[in-house]
């Protein structure tokens, strides 16, 4: 068998991930650049994420799970803008060429790409510490993108799904949180296969006033909305959606900490006027994704947390910091 080169590597493990075909992709893998055509009525939404081994994912994890996580967390940025996924490029640095690892990685990447309807259109491969950089592109109608700066006093704060599961999963995998055997697969799935809430984001254009995905921690990311919108936020922690699995495997204090500050859930946090509650309930039932009201936008600045009696809670951590 011929030795694996950069070009044969791309052909063998990544060329087929150019499917599904997109009407916006004119040229994918094979040339110096890819070519996209975007209609005048649309805007191109782009985001880039770098994930480093043992910082953003365990290096010893199964390669297919690493790939699925990497694409899902990148597509989540498109979901937060209400954009439809179109294409992505991948730059991958590897310490060595391992065909079994590459085969598993490409399988996981193709599975995730098909799930989100997004095509691989280019990238780069280099030798070095294991690192993945994904550049995703999506489209959204002009002037319709969800942004962080539109929250107004009186708006309600909502979040999809449940919070804290991914942080608990990481603690479990690092040996810091004992988890019942029956729940271990649930937590691993929540960490390695988060659900980018694309359908929710696409449905919020006429509902939400501001939106963000929960990557660095719910309080930290809600804080980004508050700062960009020049408002304050009050969160009732008794309303936070916490999974039954997290409640059963962590103390109430641990679960609350994971939900508020843990990060990596990739749920959507958004604000909307109070008269949109019924519409959001219908949306939740239609797409089968939980949407929970957890607080209110107020005058002022920053994010405050209160309990069900209205007493303020002081947080020791606000979220993940890259530096």
C-alpha positions as CSV (number, residue, x, y, z in Angstrom):
1,X,0.0,0.0,0.0
2,X,1.3,3.5,-0.9
3,X,2.2,5.7,2.1
4,X,-0.5,8.1,3.1
5,X,0.2,11.7,2.0
6,X,-1.6,14.9,2.7
7,X,-3.5,14.7,-0.5
8,X,-4.4,11.0,-0.4
9,X,-5.5,11.6,3.3
10,X,-7.9,14.3,2.1
11,X,-9.2,12.2,-0.7
12,X,-9.6,9.0,1.4
13,X,-11.1,10.5,4.5
14,X,-12.7,13.9,3.8
15,X,-13.6,14.3,0.1
16,X,-17.0,12.5,0.6
17,X,-18.1,14.9,3.3
18,X,-18.8,17.5,0.6
19,X,-22.3,16.0,0.7
20,X,-25.1,17.0,1.2
21,X,-24.9,19.3,-1.9
22,X,-25.9,22.9,-1.2
23,X,-27.3,25.4,-3.7
24,X,-24.8,27.9,-2.3
25,X,-21.6,25.8,-2.9
26,X,-20.3,26.1,-6.4
27,X,-16.9,24.5,-5.7
28,X,-15.8,22.5,-2.7
29,X,-12.6,20.4,-2.0
30,X,-10.0,20.2,-4.7
31,X,-8.9,23.7,-5.6
32,X,-7.0,26.5,-3.9
33,X,-10.2,28.0,-2.8
34,X,-13.9,27.0,-2.4
35,X,-16.5,29.1,-4.2
36,X,-19.9,30.1,-2.7
37,X,-22.7,32.1,-4.3
38,X,-25.0,33.9,-1.9
39,X,-28.3,35.5,-3.2
40,X,-28.7,39.2,-2.8
41,X,-31.5,38.6,-0.3
42,X,-29.3,36.7,2.1
43,X,-26.4,37.4,4.4
44,X,-23.5,35.1,5.0
45,X,-23.0,34.2,8.7
46,X,-19.6,32.9,9.6
47,X,-17.9,31.7,12.7
48,X,-14.6,30.0,13.6
49,X,-13.7,27.9,16.6
50,X,-10.4,26.2,17.6
51,X,-10.6,23.2,19.9
52,X,-7.3,21.9,21.4
53,X,-6.8,18.5,22.9
54,X,-6.9,18.3,26.7
55,X,-8.4,21.8,26.8
56,X,-11.6,21.6,24.8
57,X,-11.8,17.8,24.6
58,X,-9.9,14.8,26.1
59,X,-7.2,13.7,23.7
60,X,-7.9,10.1,24.5
61,X,-11.6,10.3,23.5
62,X,-12.9,8.3,20.6
63,X,-12.1,10.1,17.4
64,X,-15.7,9.9,16.1
65,X,-17.0,11.6,19.2
66,X,-14.3,14.3,19.0
67,X,-15.5,15.0,15.4
68,X,-19.2,15.1,16.3
69,X,-18.5,17.5,19.2
70,X,-16.3,19.8,17.2
71,X,-18.9,20.3,14.4
72,X,-21.9,20.6,16.8
73,X,-20.3,23.3,18.9
74,X,-19.4,25.2,15.7
75,X,-22.8,24.9,14.2
76,X,-24.3,26.1,17.5
77,X,-22.9,29.6,16.6
78,X,-25.0,29.6,13.5
79,X,-28.0,28.5,15.4
80,X,-27.6,31.4,17.8
81,X,-27.9,33.8,14.9
82,X,-30.9,32.0,13.4
83,X,-28.8,31.0,10.3
84,X,-29.2,27.9,8.2
85,X,-26.0,25.8,8.0
86,X,-24.4,25.7,4.6
87,X,-20.7,24.7,4.6
88,X,-17.6,24.4,6.8
89,X,-13.9,24.1,6.4
90,X,-11.6,22.2,8.7
91,X,-7.9,22.7,9.7
92,X,-6.6,19.8,11.6
93,X,-3.2,19.4,13.3
94,X,-2.2,15.8,14.3
95,X,1.0,14.5,16.0
96,X,1.0,11.5,13.6
97,X,-0.9,9.9,10.8
98,X,-3.1,7.2,12.2
99,X,-5.4,5.6,9.7
100,X,-7.7,4.0,12.3
101,X,-8.0,7.4,14.1
102,X,-8.7,9.2,10.8
103,X,-11.2,6.6,9.7
104,X,-13.2,7.0,13.0
105,X,-12.8,10.8,12.9
106,X,-14.1,11.1,9.3
107,X,-17.1,8.7,10.1
108,X,-18.1,10.9,13.1
109,X,-17.6,14.1,11.0
110,X,-19.8,12.8,8.2
111,X,-22.5,11.7,10.6
112,X,-22.6,15.2,12.2
113,X,-22.4,16.9,8.8
114,X,-25.4,14.9,7.5
115,X,-27.4,15.6,10.7
116,X,-26.9,19.4,10.2
117,X,-27.1,19.4,6.4
118,X,-23.7,21.1,6.1
119,X,-20.9,20.3,3.6
120,X,-17.2,20.2,4.1
121,X,-15.7,22.6,1.4
122,X,-12.0,22.8,2.3
123,X,-9.3,23.0,5.0
124,X,-5.8,22.1,5.8
125,X,-3.8,19.3,7.5
126,X,-0.6,19.9,9.4
127,X,1.7,18.0,11.8
128,X,1.6,19.1,15.4
129,X,-0.3,18.8,18.7
130,X,-3.9,17.6,18.2
131,X,-6.0,20.7,17.3
132,X,-9.1,21.3,15.3
133,X,-10.2,24.6,13.7
134,X,-13.6,24.7,12.1
135,X,-14.9,27.6,10.1
136,X,-18.7,27.4,9.5
137,X,-20.8,29.3,7.1
138,X,-24.6,29.8,7.1
139,X,-27.2,32.0,5.5
140,X,-29.9,34.2,6.9
141,X,-32.3,36.6,5.3
142,X,-30.9,40.2,5.3
143,X,-31.7,42.1,8.4
144,X,-33.1,39.0,10.1
145,X,-30.1,37.6,12.0
146,X,-30.5,37.2,15.8
147,X,-28.0,39.3,17.6
148,X,-26.9,40.0,21.2
149,X,-27.8,43.7,21.5
150,X,-31.6,43.8,21.2
151,X,-32.8,42.9,24.7
152,X,-35.1,45.5,26.3
153,X,-36.3,46.2,29.9
154,X,-39.3,44.0,30.5
155,X,-38.2,41.2,28.2
156,X,-38.3,37.7,29.5
157,X,-35.2,35.4,29.5
158,X,-35.5,31.9,28.1
159,X,-33.3,28.9,27.6
160,X,-33.6,25.7,25.6
161,X,-33.1,22.2,26.9
162,X,-31.3,21.6,30.2
163,X,-28.3,23.2,31.7
164,X,-25.3,21.8,33.5
165,X,-25.2,18.3,32.0
166,X,-22.0,18.9,30.0
167,X,-20.1,20.3,33.0
168,X,-21.2,17.4,35.1
169,X,-20.1,15.0,32.3
170,X,-16.6,16.5,32.2
171,X,-16.4,16.3,36.0
172,X,-17.4,12.6,35.8
173,X,-14.8,11.9,33.1
174,X,-12.1,13.6,35.1
175,X,-13.0,11.5,38.2
176,X,-14.4,14.4,40.1
177,X,-18.1,13.3,40.1
178,X,-19.3,9.8,40.8
179,X,-22.2,8.9,38.4
180,X,-24.5,5.9,38.5
181,X,-23.8,3.5,35.7
182,X,-27.3,4.0,34.3
183,X,-26.6,7.7,33.7
184,X,-23.1,7.5,32.4
185,X,-24.1,7.2,28.7
186,X,-26.5,10.2,29.1
187,X,-23.7,12.5,30.4
188,X,-21.2,11.4,27.8
189,X,-23.7,12.0,25.0
190,X,-24.5,15.5,26.4
191,X,-20.8,16.3,26.3
192,X,-19.7,14.7,23.0
193,X,-22.9,15.1,21.0
194,X,-24.6,18.4,22.1
195,X,-27.6,19.4,20.0
196,X,-27.0,22.6,18.1
197,X,-30.5,24.2,18.3
198,X,-30.7,25.1,14.6
199,X,-34.4,24.7,14.3
200,X,-35.1,26.8,17.4
201,X,-32.8,29.6,16.1
202,X,-34.5,29.6,12.7
203,X,-37.9,29.9,14.4
204,X,-37.0,32.9,16.6
205,X,-36.7,35.7,14.0
206,X,-40.1,37.2,14.8
207,X,-39.9,36.3,18.5
208,X,-36.5,36.9,20.1
209,X,-35.0,40.3,20.7
210,X,-31.5,38.9,21.5
211,X,-29.9,35.5,21.5
212,X,-26.6,33.6,22.3
213,X,-25.5,30.0,22.6
214,X,-24.4,28.8,26.0
215,X,-20.8,27.8,25.6
216,X,-18.8,29.5,28.4
217,X,-21.6,29.2,31.0
218,X,-25.2,30.4,31.3
219,X,-24.5,33.4,33.5
220,X,-21.4,34.5,31.5
221,X,-23.2,34.2,28.2
222,X,-26.4,36.0,29.4
223,X,-23.9,38.6,30.6
224,X,-22.8,39.2,27.0
225,X,-26.5,39.9,26.1
226,X,-26.8,42.3,29.0
227,X,-23.6,44.2,28.2
228,X,-24.4,44.4,24.5
229,X,-27.9,45.5,25.2
230,X,-27.0,48.0,28.0
231,X,-29.4,46.4,30.4
232,X,-29.4,44.2,33.5
233,X,-30.7,40.7,34.0
234,X,-32.3,38.9,36.9
235,X,-32.4,35.0,36.9
236,X,-34.6,33.0,39.3
237,X,-32.4,29.9,39.9
238,X,-35.4,27.8,41.0
239,X,-36.6,28.0,37.4
240,X,-33.4,26.7,35.7
241,X,-34.0,23.6,33.7
242,X,-31.9,20.8,35.2
243,X,-32.1,17.2,33.9
244,X,-33.4,14.4,36.1
245,X,-30.0,12.7,35.6
246,X,-28.1,15.7,36.9
247,X,-30.4,16.0,39.9
248,X,-29.9,12.3,40.7
249,X,-26.1,12.3,40.5
250,X,-25.1,15.7,42.0
251,X,-26.0,17.6,45.1
252,X,-28.4,20.5,44.7
253,X,-25.4,22.9,45.2
254,X,-23.3,21.1,42.6
255,X,-26.1,21.0,40.1
256,X,-26.8,24.7,40.4
257,X,-23.1,25.5,40.0
258,X,-22.9,23.4,36.8
259,X,-26.1,24.9,35.4
260,X,-25.1,28.5,36.1
261,X,-21.4,28.4,35.3
262,X,-20.4,25.1,33.8
263,X,-20.7,25.8,30.1
264,X,-20.5,23.5,27.1
265,X,-24.2,22.9,27.0
266,X,-24.7,24.7,23.6
267,X,-28.3,25.5,24.4
268,X,-29.7,28.8,23.3
269,X,-30.3,31.6,25.7
270,X,-32.6,34.3,24.3
271,X,-34.9,37.2,25.3
272,X,-38.4,37.9,24.1
273,X,-41.3,40.1,25.1
274,X,-43.7,38.6,27.6
275,X,-46.5,38.5,25.0
276,X,-44.6,35.9,23.1
277,X,-44.9,33.2,25.8
278,X,-47.8,31.4,24.1
279,X,-46.0,31.4,20.8
280,X,-42.9,30.0,22.4
281,X,-45.0,27.2,24.1
282,X,-46.4,26.3,20.7
283,X,-42.9,26.3,19.2
284,X,-41.5,24.1,22.0
285,X,-44.3,21.5,21.3
286,X,-43.9,21.7,17.5
287,X,-40.1,21.0,17.4
288,X,-40.0,19.0,20.7
289,X,-37.4,21.1,22.4
290,X,-38.0,22.4,26.0
291,X,-38.0,26.2,26.2
292,X,-38.0,27.5,29.8
293,X,-38.5,31.0,31.1
294,X,-35.9,31.7,33.8
295,X,-35.7,35.5,34.4
296,X,-36.3,39.1,33.3
297,X,-34.4,41.9,31.7
298,X,-34.2,44.9,34.0
299,X,-32.7,48.4,34.0
300,X,-29.1,48.5,35.1
301,X,-26.2,46.3,34.3
302,X,-24.9,42.8,35.0
303,X,-26.6,39.6,35.9
304,X,-28.2,38.9,39.4
305,X,-29.4,35.6,40.6
306,X,-32.2,35.2,43.1
307,X,-33.9,32.2,44.8
308,X,-37.6,31.5,44.8
309,X,-38.1,33.8,47.8
310,X,-36.4,36.6,45.8
311,X,-33.2,36.6,47.9
312,X,-30.0,37.3,46.0
313,X,-27.5,34.6,45.5
314,X,-23.8,35.4,45.3
315,X,-21.9,33.4,42.7
316,X,-18.4,32.2,43.2
317,X,-17.8,31.5,39.5
318,X,-19.3,33.2,36.4
319,X,-18.1,30.9,33.6
320,X,-15.2,29.6,31.6
321,X,-12.4,32.0,30.8
322,X,-10.0,31.2,27.9
323,X,-7.1,33.1,29.5
